[in-house]
Every structure is written in C-alpha cells, then in structure tokens.
Amino acid sequence: MAQSFHPLPGNVLSGQGLEETDERGRKLVDTDFLVLLNPHHEDVEFTLPAIRTGSRWIAWMDTSREEGLRPAGTHDALTNYPLQARSMVVLMERHVNGKKEESKEESNEAPS
C-alpha cells in the first residue's frame, strides 16, 4: 500500500511574543522567523504566511543552496516558496509600518 506524504508545517518564531522590557520599561520586539523542513525526497511548494499586511520574507538560510547561503531577493506573503527535497530553510519577515521593506532586503547582516 502506497503511503502519502504530508510536509511538516512551518514553525513561526515570533519576535512579538517577547515578555522582556528595555531599561526604560518599553516592551522589546524582534523580527519574526519562519523555519521550514522538508524531509521528503521530492520538492514541495510552501505558501508563505501573511502575518501582517505587507509582509515579505527573506530566505536567510537554505540548506539546498551552496554553503547554505540564501537565495537573492524576497518573497511576498501568500506566494509559494520552492522548498527543495531534504532541506531546511529559515526565512526572516520584513515589513515597515505595514508596507513592504525594500532597503534592507539585500543585506547579509543578521537583524539587530
């Protein structure tokens, strides 16, 4: 009997759920991340979530790429990300006050 394969869902690591505050008592927030795993032997398309209006995702790390480097460019929310067979991808959400962010998307530096 053939087995069907269902890819694992992505895991969102929310930077909005921090319970810490800074020295002035302001709530700390961080960037949201999305971790995708594909243990299957075939590629799958993963629909990127829309956490906020204007969300875009940068593939920060993709193990299917040479040396795990991220592919260039960003991906709009609600579009498909080509998750390669037997790979893991870490995506970082980018937005500015509900608008798509253009200025930092090509940066290779980690968010602060």
ZICOR-V822536 format. One record per backbone hydrogen bond with DSSP energy under -1.0 kcal/mol. NH is the residue of the N-H (numbers start at 1). CO is the residue of the C=O. If there is no record, write none. Layout:
BEGIN
nh=[NH/NH]
co=[CO/CO]
END
This chain:
BEGIN
nh=[11/13/22/25/28/30/33/34/35/36/38/44/46/48/55/56/57/58/60/60/61/62/63/65/68/69/75/77/78/79/81/83/83/86/87/89/90/91/92/93/94/96/99/107]
co=[35/33/26/22/20/15/13/91/11/89/87/83/81/79/52/94/75/92/58/90/90/68/88/62/65/66/57/55/48/76/46/44/81/40/38/36/61/34/58/32/56/99/96/104]
END
